[in-house]
Amino acid sequence: MYSVRMMQATTATQGDTINGGHSDRDLVDRLQRSEIFRDYHRAFEAATGLPLALRSAGSFQAPLHGSRHASAFCVLMMANNKTCSACLESQQRMEAQALGRTATVECYAGLSDSAVPVRVGERVVGFLQTGQVLLRRPSEARFNALLRQMRLKGMPVEAKPLKEAYFQNPFMDKHRYESILRLLSIFAEHLSSLSNQLMVTEASSESPTIAKARAFIAENLGDEISLGQVARAAGMSVYYFCKIFRKEKGLTFTEYLSRLRVETVKKMLLNPHKRISEAAYDAGFQSLSQFNRVFRHFVGETPSDFRDSLHKRGCGLVEQGRLTHAA
């Protein structure tokens, strides 16, 4: 069993993962605020009646309990420390299993929660989580067994309200629930492709100096661009520019430039006649080995595999080039 202290330690190391100067938690926060996630969140909960949350990897929280679709039974359970700890332990086990694929765990009360990984390149940065659902039909016998188990563990129990809340839990057959999780997996793939794009788009709160810097980068993307050149274009010292840029964009100048070039190549590859090497050099990469390494890091697959999958889907990703839903 995981202890609360162990989970807090795991959170400290996982939740603040820094890669290229950028916090994965900041990226998940931006995805949470994006219009496409908010729209999907509303539609998902209205269609299924289940709660949905997007949370960063390693977060020490109960993400579903803020939803108006959260289980009344789970809300009661979270009111005391022993059951709260048990729920968080289940979440930790589920996260460990979901690093490779969608994972579902059943808690001691018989409710199932599921986590679908959201990746940026080859690493998991967060999870789409849903559940608080019974996959076995509730019955008096199951409730009474749960009641005995809770009393043996010394958990404070008020049988009447607990029973009422227990039988209000949604019951769903496994086939329907698996179909819901498949829809979440498809959406997770879309969020993964959206994440890199989101980090290089203009924010509504962007300052004029950073807007100048981004305009200079866009105009000279195909050439070698130095930090000093961009800082001068923005009218700042290198030190101050780095500080302001990191604060506003949530990532370093170097990572921003790499991400922008990768997105530029992805758009070029929508043209089936564009050679990968040509696209890489047109986007400003100075060597193919550097390009292949950076592309795989941010996209999670090689440029060739990306192009193959893109055109197998009939160029269905064309609309991603406009990012109409980003916040």
Protein Blocks (a to p, Z undefined) as FASTA:
>chain_A
ZZfklmmmmmmmmmmoceehiafklmmmmmmmpmklmmmmmmmmmmnopacddddehiac
dfklmpckbcfklmmmmmpmklmmmmmmmmmmmmmmmmmmccddddfkopacddddddeh
jbcfbdcdeejiafbdcdfklmmmmmmmmmmnopacdfklmmmmmmmpccddfklmmmmm
mmmmmmmmmmmmmmmmmmmmccfklcfklmmmmmmmmmmmmpccdfklmmmmnopafklm
mmmmmmmnopafklmmmmmmmmmmmmmmmpmkbcfklmmmmnopabfklmmmmmmmmnop
afklmmmmmmmnoopmmmmmnommbZZ
